[in-house]
């Protein structure tokens, strides 16, 4: 059984973002990378960027936002889920960052060098999740360490879809919504 392609004559155009949009997004990503470097005590100037690959990350994230607008009009995906999940997915796929290994690098720096994109993606996820569930990050040090190791391993070695990354954020988000749902001054993202 085959279906006729009733859309073959329909054009749903995608227009790439203009240079200003891409530049602004690149600067935001650069700020995230700088913050990661500060936390990891890693020299930001060592990180190199494949500009076309990073532009592709931005464009593909933008394309998926169009997809949400076309196919999920009634569903309002949360920004954290949509943008962060997409950004992380494409960073892990395109690997726009790299660092040249130096003979003087110690073991900790060598680990960062070998998986800089995964480290940046992990930083993005943990930064976001800590906003939604600060108690988990403030009071569960052993659990947080285990969770972040598992995430980094998954980012490095497992096949993760965009949708799996979206689902990854749900427990933190829903716990946040629940915890704030009965408060008079509740803020729901």
Secondary structure, DSSP 8 states (H G I E B T S, - for coil): -----TTTT---------HHHHHHHHHHHHHHHHHHHHHHT--GGGEEE-HHHHHHHHHHHHHHHHHHHHH-SS----HIIIIIHHHHHHHHHH--EEE---TT--HHHHHHHHTHHHHHHHHHHHHHHHHH-HHHHHH-HHHHHHHHHHHHHHHHHS---HHHHHHHHHHHHHHHHHHHHTSTT----
